[in-house]
Amino acid sequence: MGKRRRVAERPRTRQPAVIGGVIAVVVAGGAFGAYSLYGGGAGDDTSAGGAHTTVKTGPLSATEIHTASTAFLTAWQKGDVAGAAAATDDSASATTVLTGYGKDAHITGVTLTGGKPSGTDVPFTVKATVRYKGTSKPLTYSSKLTVVRRAKDGAALVGWKPSVVHPDLQDGDRLVTGASGTPPVTALDRDGGELTTAKYPSLGTVLDGLREKFGKTAGGKAGIELRVVRKAAKKGAQKTPDKTLVTLSEGTPGKVTTTLDPALQAEAERRVAAKEKASVVLLRPSTGEILAVANTSHGFNTAFQGSLAPGSTMKVITASLLFDKGLASADKPHPCPKTATYGGWKFHNDDDFEIKDGTFKASFARSCNTAFITQAKKLENDDLTKQAQQVFGLSMNNWAVGVPSFDGSVPVQSAAQMAASLMGQGGVRMNPLNMASIAATVKSGTFHQPYLVSPDVDHRALAKASRTLSASTLSQLREVMQYTAAAGTAAEAMSGLGPDYGAKTGSAEVDNQKQPNGWFTAWKGDLAGAGVVQQGGHGGDTAGPIVAALLKAGR
């Protein structure tokens, strides 16, 4: 928080103590808290100016950052909700969350220790105690605040957002201590081993989701917990699972068996950990069972819930559409010019390559964009949407995986956006679970909705596709994917896995990213997988080795 002189509010009965550079504050009720300060000297940039006050603008000074952050943290530590809220730019919202911190979460004895500011950001740690009906547990975590300048008067204030109070809080969430609404569960892998975040670090959100879905029916008994209670989901959306922060007394967990394979899950964890931002899914095409899921980032399950443009991996669905309509044949000549224009946009191939007198199979294997864009004028605006829904079971918001998931979006678009959709850009959004399912559908010939917990456990209905691909289309689709794995952009990653295999690579451009997101989807025998490495570059080089490693491990 910056080394500086501070005038502490003086209690009537005693003076503030200075201990090793830490200013200690005696707060109401005799509780003793410390707020450590670092950085430059204190001061007040405001002046007693009378009537001609000038609204301050421009970058915040170190003194303003120091003063604003100190005012908020000191008031919060003292339990002065009104004072802390007044030090933010949204006092009403801050009052609600800070009041709940004590009243609903039963958090007491708050001690805040500030760190060194970085620009307008001020990190700090929180040490406190959660007390509920004679039971208590310590609570420690790190957070940060950002100081902003209020436009109307130039005042330096803490920019309010719930994550200032706790990093897991989002708008509409609440901190609550009490009997957990949902009993805990012990999640098991397919062999009966316990799934824990200690063993599988990226499964935290999955385990939260399993508890949310099955806790009340798995035979457990609720304990006493401090947890983040998530806001209600919008109509048609899946609620984000609540998150336990501190367990004051253990409940009795029920048991939920998943389809995860322990060896493949361990391999998936190891592979994504080597990348900065990777996600992967492996499943069984013949059934839809999910065998592994892992993310580098542990706070959000991108593998199941991500919504990203899939780039050229989407060409698997587009190719099936072109085969169905007789607009392409695997071994017949097909145009692949350097560029193609549709809807006023000029579309390019990577480095403006072209394939002269080549087949569609050659264009697919090399990921020729213009081979697909040249066919846009022969398609209806809703053709791709129907193909994704009717054959691949996507984009209908009806998957029942067992934990929260997103089943892709292929909206009806027109003009240039429709053309861009054919190559996985435009409004198309997917995640590795969706893309693994696409490869699985090609391999099995029929869409089997992926699932993490057998539907027999709770008798839920799985999503269905209304039709299957014709024998001719399915044969050609497998042929072009196999050729891509053997001699195309996926060949290096898939080396040694043939001949019963197929793959497709993808790179999706994203605004304000230096590198595209790299995608890869593939099948081998009765295994199918997909992965994405965000800002990774070409999918064959980044996501490809991750997916291929799981296919090899599963043989």
N, C-alpha and C positions, 0 to 999 in steps of 0.2 A: 504493500500500500504506500510505500514511500516514506523515508525518514523525515519526520518533521515535528516541530513543536505543536502541541495541541492543548487547547484550554478545555479540560474535561469539565463536565457538569459536576458541581461540587455537592455531594450529599451533606446534609446538615450535621451528621454525627462524626464523619471522619474524612480525612484527606485522601485523594487517590495515591496509591503506592506505585513507585516506578521500580520494576524488577528486571534487571538485565536487558534494558532497552524495550521492554514491553510495558505499555500503559495498562494498568489493571483498574477495572471499574467495579465499584460496589453498587449493585443494583437492588431494586426493591425486594424486600423480604430477606435480605442478607446474602443472596446468592452472589458468588464472586466469579466474574468473568474477565478474560483478558483479550485484548484486541491488539495484535502486533502491528507496528507501523514501520514502513520503510520509505526512503526516497527523500525529496527536497523539502525545504522549509515551508511552514504554513504561512498563510496570509489571506487577506480578503481583497479580492479584485473589485468589489463593489464600493461605491462611494456614497456618502450621504449627500446626495446632489440636489435635493430640493426638486423643483418643478421640471427641470430640463434633463430628465433621465434619457440617456441614449441606449437603445436596444443593442446589446453586444452581438456581434456576428463573428464569423471566422472560426478557425481551429480552436479547440479547447487548450488552455494552458495546463501545465502540470499542477499548478496550484488549484485550478478549478476542478480538475479530476480528483485531486486529493480531498478537497473540501466536500465535494458532492458524495464521493464514496464513503468518506468518514461519517458524514451526517446519517446516511442510510444504515450503515453497518452498526454504528454506535446505538442508534435508536432501536434497531431490531434486537441487538443483544440485550438491551435493557427491558425488552418486552413492551416498548412504546410503539404500538402498531400505528397509531395516528402519525407519530413523528416520522417513522420509517416510510409510511405510505406517502407522506407529504414531500419526501425527498426523491420521489419518482415522478415520471411524466404521466402516470396513470394511477392516481391515488385511489380511485374506486376499486379497480381490479386488484391493486396491491393490497388494499385493506381486506378484501375477501380472502385472498390466499394466506396472508400473514395471520389473520384471525383464526383461520382453520388450522394453521400450523400448531397453535397452542390448544385450541378448543377441541378440534376433531382428531388431530394426530397425537395429542397429549405429549408434545415434545417440550422439555423443560431444561433449565440450566445451560442455555445456549452460550457457547464461547466461540468467537469468530477471530480467526488469525489471517490477516491480509498478506498477500504476496506482492511481488514487484510488479507494478503496472507495465503493460505492453500497449503503447498507444493509449487508446481510451478504454481498454479492457483492464479490469482489476480482478485478479484471481484471489480466492480466499478459501480457507477450510472451515468446516463447521464441526464442532464437537458438542454433543448434547446428550441428554438422557430421555428415553421413551419410558413413560410411567403409565401403567394401567392396572387399576384394581389390585394394588399391592405387588405387582410385578414390574421390574424395570430391566432395561437393557441399554448399553451405550450405543450411540449413533455417531458415526464419523463419515464425512464425505467432503469432496471438493466441488466448488462451483466458481462462477465468475459473474461479474456485472460489467456493463458498459455504460459509460457516462456520455450523455448526449446534450446538445444545446436546444432548449425549447424555442421554437421559432417566434412565438408571440412576444416574448420578453427577453430572450437571450440567456435565460437562466440555465446553469449547468445542473443537470439532474440525472439520476439513474434511469436508463431506458428500461421500462418495465416489461418483463416477460416472466411467466411462472418458473422457467428454468433457473432464474436467479436464486430462488429459494431452494430448489432441488433440481439437479440436471435432468431427472426423469420426468419432470412435470411439463405437460403441454397445455395449451389453452383448453379450459373446460375440465381438466383433471383435478382430483382432490387427494390430499394426504389424509388417511384415516387409520386410526388404531382401534382394534376391537376384534371380536370374533370374526374370523375371515368368512366372507359370504360363501366361499367355495372351499370345501375340504381339500387338503393337499392330495397329490397322487404320486405314486412311484411309477415312473415310466420304464418299461422294459423293452429291450431289443427283441428281435425275433427268436433269439436263443434263450431268452429269460434273464439276461444280464441287465443290471440297472444302468439306466442312462443318466449321467450327471454332467454338469458343466465342468467339473474338475477333470473328467475323462474326455469329454467332447465339448470344448469351449464355445462353439458357435450354436449349441442347441438351446441356449437360454430362452429365446423367444418361442421356440417349438415347445419346450416344457411348460412355459406359461400358457401357451395355447391349449395344450392337452389338459391342463388343470381346469382352464375356463370351460372347456367343452365337456369333460367327463368327470370332473371332481364330484359333482352331486350324485352321480350314479355309479361311481366305482367302489362304493362301500366304505369311504373314509369318514373321519370326524374332524370338524373344523378346529383350528387352533386360534391363538391370539397373535395378531400380527400388525405391524405397521406396513401399509401397502399403498401403492398408487392406484386409486380407483379411476379408471379411464372414463372419459365422457361418453355419453350414449352415441351410437353410430347413426349416421344419416340413413334414411329409408333405403333399403336395398343393399347397404354396405355392411361389412362384417366389423363388429366391435373389436378394437384392439384389446388383448387380454390385460387384466390388472397385473400389477407387478409387486411382489413381496420384497420389502426392503429390510425389515428386521422381524425375526420370529421371537416373540416373548415367551410363548409356551407352545410346544409341539402339538399338532393335531395327530390324528391317526390316519395315515395315508391309505387311499385305495390303490389298486394296481391297474395299470393300463398297458397292454402289450401292443407294441408298434411293429411295423414291417421292416424297420431298419436293421441292416446287417452290420454287426459290430466291426468286422475287419474292414469292410468298405467304408463305413463311417469314419473310422480312424484314418484311413488313407485319404479320404476327402478332406478331413480337417488338416492333415499334414500338407496337402497340396495347396489349399487356398491360403494357408498361413505364410507361404513363400511369396505371395503377391500382395500388393498394397490394397487392392480393392477387388476381390474375386468372389464369385459365387458359383456353385455347381450342384447339380442334381443327377442322381442315377436311379433308374427304375427298371422294372421288368415288363417288357412289351406285352407279353401274353396275358398278364393279369392287371397291370397298373400299379402294382406294389412299389412303393418308394423305398429304395434300398439305402440311399445316402443323401444327405443334404448338408451343405456347409457354406459359410460366409466368412470372409476375412473380418468384416465388421460385425460385432456381436449385438449391436443395439437395434438392428432392423433386419428382418429376414428377406433380403433382396431376392434370394433364390425362389421363394414362394410368393412374395408380395410386391416385388419390384415391378415397375411400369416403365420400361425402357424401349426405345426403338431397336428392333432386332437386326436391322441391316439385312445383308444378303442371305441370312439363314431363312428369312421369310420367303425366299425364292423357291423353297420346297413346296409351299402351298401354291404359289403362283404357277410353278411348273405343272402341278397337278391340274390346275385350271386350264392352262393352255393345252395340255394333252386331252382333257375332257372335251374341249371345244374344237379340237382338230386344228389348232393354231400353231402347233409345234409337234414334231416327232423326234424321238431321241436320236435316230441315225440319219435323219434327212437334213439337207442344207437349211441353214437358218441365218438371217442377217445379224451381224455384230459389227456395226460401224463405230467409228471413234466417238461420235456424238449422235444424239437423237433429240428432237424437239417435240414437246407436247404441252398443250395448255399454256403456251408462252414461255415455258422454261426449257433451257437447253441442258440435257443430262449428259454426263461424261462417264467414260470408263476410267478406271485407275490408270493414271499416266496416259490417257487417251489412246490406249491400245485398240486394235481392231483385229478381227479374225476374218480373213478373206476365204470365201468358199468353204466355211466350216460348218459342222453339224450343230444342232442344238445341244447335244451332249458335250461337245467341246466348249460351247459358250457357258453352259451351266458349270462345268468343271473349273473354268477359269474365272467364273463369276462376272460375266459380261453383263453390265447393266442395260446396255442398249438393246440386247436381245429380247428384253422384256418390255422396255419402253416403246419399242416399235410396234408392239401388239396392242398398246393401250387403246388406240382408236377403234379396235374391233371388239372391245369389251363394254359391257354396261357398268354403270357406276357401282352397282351393288353386287357384281359378280364375285369379287374377292371376299366380301363379307359373307355371302352365302356359302362359298366354298369352305371358309374357315369354320363357320357354324355347323353346317350340315354334314361335313366329312370329318373334321378334326375336333369337333366338340368345343370350340373356343368361342369367346366373346359373347357368352349368354348369361354370365354371372350366376351360374348354378352348380359349380363344382362343390363337392362336399368331401374335402380331403381329410378332415379330422382336426385341423387347425386352420387359422385364417390364411386365405390364399387369394390370389387374383388370377382369373382364368383368361387373361388377355383381352385386348380390344382391337377390333378391326372395323372401324366405323365406315359407313358409306361416305365416300368423298367424290369430288368431281374435278375435272380439268387437271391441272398440274399435280394437285395433291393426290388424286386418284392414281396417276402414273407413279408418283413417288411411293405410294403404298405397295406397288408391285415389287419393289426392291427393299421393302422393310423400313421405309422412312415415312414421311407424311404423318398421319395420325395413328399409325399402327404402334401398339405397345405390347410388350411381352416380358417374360422373365424366364430364367432357366427351367423352371418346372414346365411351363408351356412349351418351350422349345424341345425339351426332352420328350414330352408327350407327342409332339409332331413326328419326331424320328421314330418313336415307338409305334405310332399309327402306321407309318410306312412299312416298318418291319413286320408287324402283325397282320396288317391289312384291315384292321378294325380298331376304332377308337375305344380304348379302355380308360376311363377316367382315373387318373392317379389317386392313390389314397395312402395315408400314413397309418391309419387304424382301420382294421377290417370293418366293413359296414354291418357285419353280423353282430358286432358288439352293441350297437345302438339302433340297428334296423333302419338306418338312414338310406335314402335312395341316392344312387350315384347318377351323374349326368350321362346322357346317351347322345350319340350322333344319329341323325335321321337317315343317313345312307352311307354306303361304302363306295370306294372307288371301283370303277370297272376293272376287269382283269387286265385289259390293255394298258390303261393308265397306271395301275399299280406296278405292272411289270416294267414300264418305261421309267417310272419314278425311282424304282429300286436300281435300275440300270444306271441312270445318271448319277445317283448318289454313290453307287459302288465305283463308278469311273472317277468321281471326284476324290474318293478315298484312295484309289490306286494311282492316279496319274494327275490329279488336279491340285487345287490349293490346299487340300487336306492330306495330301500324300505323306508329307514328312511326319506329321503327328500320328497318322494311322499306320505307319510302317510296321510290318510284322503281324498285323491283326487280321489280315484277309484269309480266305476270299469272301467269307460270309459277313460282309460289312458294308457300310455306307456312311457318308458324311457330307456336311456343308459348312463352309466358313462364312463369316460375315464381319463387316466393319461398319459401325453406325456413327455418322458424324453428329456431334452434339455442339450446340452453340457455346462459345466461350471455353471450349476444351481444345488444348493443343493437339491431343491425340484422340482418335476415335475410340469408342468402346469396341473391344474385340469379342466376337461371338463364335461359338462352335457347337454344332449338334451332330450326333452320330449314333449308330447302332452297331452292335456286334453280337451275333447269336441272339440269345434272349435277354440282352441288355441294351438299354438306350440311355444316353446321357446328354446333357447340355450344360454349357457354362458361359459366363461373361466375365471379362476383366475390364472394369471401367477405366477409361483413359489408357488402355493398354496397347492400342495399335491393332494390327491385323490379327484376326481371330485364330488363324492357323498357327501363329507364333506364340500366342498368349494363352487363350482359353483352350486351344487344341491339346496341348500336352497334359493339361489337367484332366480333361474328359477322357483322353486316350489312356492315361494311367489307370483310371477307374475301370475302364473296359478290360484292360489287361489284368488288373487285380481280381476281377470278377469271373475270369475264365475258369 
